[in-house]
Amino acid sequence: MRLTRMRITVAAGLLAVSGTLAATAVAAPASAGSTTVVMVNCAGQGQIRPGGYDIGCTANEMLATLHWQTWRGTAYGNGVLKVDDCTPTCAQGKYIKYLVLTVLWRPKAWPGHAGQRYFTRVTWIFTGKRPGNARAAQTLSLRAY
């Protein structure tokens, strides 16, 4: 158990340091022709620094209370992963909250939006308790709905 917490602490530290380095490394201002990378929500709208995100557009899992430290070609932040316990059913279930560090990465061209890019991956790292079957860090593909 202690080794797992140590790994999470090390991963969180590396994430914080890499976020600081990324913010420092990209000190030059963006050119007039560049666009900000977006996170595409379930309604197909591009969001910059969203406060929440519905994973899979089912409302069974969602990132909430997101606070972003950087938002460039990679975005680093922290927040809460809310998971519906679906007891007795998903409609009547309660959300269990887990603290996470969040990374958005691998931006690609956003189809149908000339010159714009969207994040195609999200990784979160649990910083405390986590669901029983979950790994300490999880990565999911994001779609441009």
C-alpha positions as CSV (number, residue, x, y, z in Angstrom):
1,M,0.0,0.0,0.0
2,R,2.8,2.4,0.9
3,L,4.6,1.7,-2.3
4,T,1.5,2.6,-4.3
5,R,1.1,5.9,-2.5
6,M,4.7,6.6,-3.1
7,R,4.3,5.9,-6.9
8,I,1.3,8.3,-7.0
9,T,3.2,11.0,-5.1
10,V,6.2,10.6,-7.5
11,A,3.9,10.7,-10.5
12,A,2.1,13.8,-9.2
13,G,5.5,15.5,-8.6
14,L,6.7,14.6,-12.1
15,L,3.4,15.9,-13.5
16,A,3.8,19.2,-11.6
17,V,7.4,19.6,-12.6
18,S,6.7,18.7,-16.3
19,G,3.9,21.3,-16.3
20,T,6.2,23.9,-15.0
21,L,8.9,23.0,-17.5
22,A,6.3,23.1,-20.4
23,A,5.0,26.5,-19.3
24,T,8.6,27.8,-19.1
25,A,9.7,26.2,-22.4
26,V,6.9,27.9,-24.4
27,A,7.7,31.4,-23.4
28,A,7.3,32.9,-26.9
29,P,3.9,34.5,-27.6
30,A,1.6,32.7,-30.0
31,S,1.6,33.9,-33.6
32,A,-1.4,35.7,-34.9
33,G,-2.2,32.6,-37.1
34,S,-2.1,30.1,-34.3
35,T,-5.2,28.8,-32.5
36,T,-5.7,27.5,-29.0
37,V,-6.2,23.7,-28.7
38,V,-9.7,22.8,-27.4
39,M,-11.4,20.0,-25.6
40,V,-14.5,19.0,-27.5
41,N,-17.6,18.4,-25.4
42,C,-20.6,16.1,-26.0
43,A,-22.4,18.8,-27.9
44,G,-19.5,19.2,-30.3
45,Q,-18.4,22.5,-28.9
46,G,-14.7,23.3,-28.4
47,Q,-14.0,24.4,-24.9
48,I,-10.9,26.1,-23.5
49,R,-10.1,25.4,-19.8
50,P,-13.5,23.8,-19.1
51,G,-14.5,23.4,-15.4
52,G,-15.9,19.9,-16.2
53,Y,-16.1,17.2,-18.8
54,D,-18.6,14.3,-19.2
55,I,-16.5,11.3,-20.0
56,G,-18.2,9.2,-22.7
57,C,-21.3,11.5,-22.7
58,T,-23.2,9.2,-20.3
59,A,-23.1,11.1,-17.1
60,N,-21.8,8.0,-15.3
61,E,-18.3,9.4,-15.1
62,M,-17.3,13.0,-15.2
63,L,-14.4,15.3,-14.5
64,A,-15.5,18.2,-12.3
65,T,-14.0,21.2,-10.5
66,L,-11.2,21.3,-13.0
67,H,-8.5,24.0,-12.4
68,W,-5.9,24.3,-15.2
69,Q,-2.2,25.3,-14.5
70,T,-1.3,25.3,-18.3
71,W,-3.2,25.2,-21.5
72,R,-1.0,24.9,-24.6
73,G,-0.1,21.8,-26.7
74,T,-0.5,19.9,-23.5
75,A,-2.8,21.0,-20.6
76,Y,-2.2,20.2,-17.0
77,G,-4.7,20.6,-14.2
78,N,-6.4,19.0,-11.2
79,G,-9.9,18.3,-10.2
80,V,-12.3,15.6,-9.2
81,L,-13.4,12.4,-11.0
82,K,-17.0,11.8,-10.2
83,V,-18.1,8.1,-10.7
84,D,-21.8,7.0,-10.4
85,D,-22.0,4.0,-8.1
86,C,-25.2,2.9,-10.0
87,T,-26.8,1.6,-6.9
88,P,-29.6,0.5,-7.1
89,T,-29.6,1.8,-10.7
90,C,-27.4,4.4,-12.5
91,A,-30.4,6.8,-12.5
92,Q,-30.7,6.5,-8.7
93,G,-27.0,6.2,-7.9
94,K,-24.8,8.5,-6.0
95,Y,-21.5,10.1,-7.2
96,I,-18.3,9.1,-5.5
97,K,-15.6,11.7,-5.8
98,Y,-11.9,11.0,-6.4
99,L,-9.2,13.6,-6.5
100,V,-7.1,13.6,-9.7
101,L,-4.4,15.3,-11.6
102,T,-5.4,15.7,-15.2
103,V,-3.4,15.9,-18.4
104,L,-4.8,16.6,-21.9
105,W,-2.5,15.8,-24.7
106,R,-1.9,14.6,-28.3
107,P,-3.6,17.5,-30.2
108,K,-4.8,16.8,-33.7
109,A,-6.6,18.7,-36.4
110,W,-10.3,19.0,-35.6
111,P,-12.3,17.6,-38.5
112,G,-14.6,20.2,-40.0
113,H,-12.9,23.1,-38.2
114,A,-10.2,24.5,-40.5
115,G,-7.0,25.4,-38.7
116,Q,-8.2,24.2,-35.3
117,R,-6.9,21.4,-33.1
118,Y,-8.4,19.4,-30.3
119,F,-7.0,17.2,-27.5
120,T,-7.3,13.5,-28.4
121,R,-6.2,12.0,-25.1
122,V,-6.9,12.6,-21.4
123,T,-4.9,11.0,-18.6
124,W,-5.8,11.3,-14.9
125,I,-3.7,10.2,-11.9
126,F,-5.5,9.5,-8.7
127,T,-4.0,11.5,-5.8
128,G,-5.8,9.7,-3.0
129,K,-8.4,7.0,-2.9
130,R,-9.5,5.4,-6.2
131,P,-12.2,3.0,-7.4
132,G,-11.3,-0.6,-6.4
133,N,-10.7,-1.8,-10.0
134,A,-8.9,1.3,-11.2
135,R,-5.2,1.7,-11.9
136,A,-3.3,4.6,-10.3
137,A,-3.3,6.4,-13.7
138,Q,-5.7,6.0,-16.6
139,T,-5.7,7.3,-20.2
140,L,-8.7,7.6,-22.5
141,S,-9.1,8.6,-26.1
142,L,-11.2,11.7,-26.7
143,R,-13.4,12.2,-29.7
144,A,-14.4,15.2,-31.7
145,Y,-18.2,14.8,-31.4
